[in-house]
Amino acid sequence: MLAAIGGVSLKRWYYAPEFFWRASQALRQARGDPLCLHAGMFPHRGLYFSLSVWHDAEAMLTFAQSGPHRQVVQAAARLADVNTFYHFPCIAVPSRDQALQVWAQQGQAAE
């Protein structure tokens, strides 16, 4: 399994409706994917995080490059200041705290 955690900070408060609408569409896309074992969003220390767990890297990459997720990634450059993601292998769905700890220690800028 492969987990992905990332945090974003909006450039302006008034971007929130568009960003959250786009993010909720991507969340719905992930939750509808049979190879997605977990998908969620949550706030933490001024950032908005997504955490997903995938059957394998191919499933995650297929999701990342398609549909609403691709659209939110394209809009993120305009809407977000911080866009840091980290992917890591796991044997079970990590808790938020576990994923945040890995993110804080290993997070890198998304490309």
TALINGI-V472189 format. One record per backbone hydrogen bond with DSSP energy under -1.0 kcal/mol. CO is the residue of the C=O (numbers start at 1). NH is the residue of the N-H. Records with the same first field share a line. If there is no record, write none. Layout:
BEGIN
CO: NH, NH
END
This chain:
BEGIN
1: 90
2: 54
3: 88
4: 52
5: 86
6: 50
7: 84
8: 48
9: 81
12: 15
13: 16
15: 19
16: 20
17: 21
18: 22
19: 23
20: 24
21: 25
22: 26
23: 27
24: 28
25: 29
26: 30
27: 31
28: 32
30: 33
33: 36
35: 55
38: 53
40: 51
42: 49
44: 47
47: 44
48: 8
49: 42
50: 6
51: 40
52: 4
53: 37, 38
54: 2
56: 60
57: 61
58: 62
59: 63
60: 64
61: 65
63: 66
66: 70
67: 71
68: 72
69: 73
70: 74
71: 75
72: 76
75: 78, 79
76: 80
79: 11
82: 9
83: 110
84: 7
85: 108
86: 5
88: 3
95: 99
96: 100
97: 101
98: 102
99: 103
100: 104
101: 105
102: 106
103: 107
108: 85
END
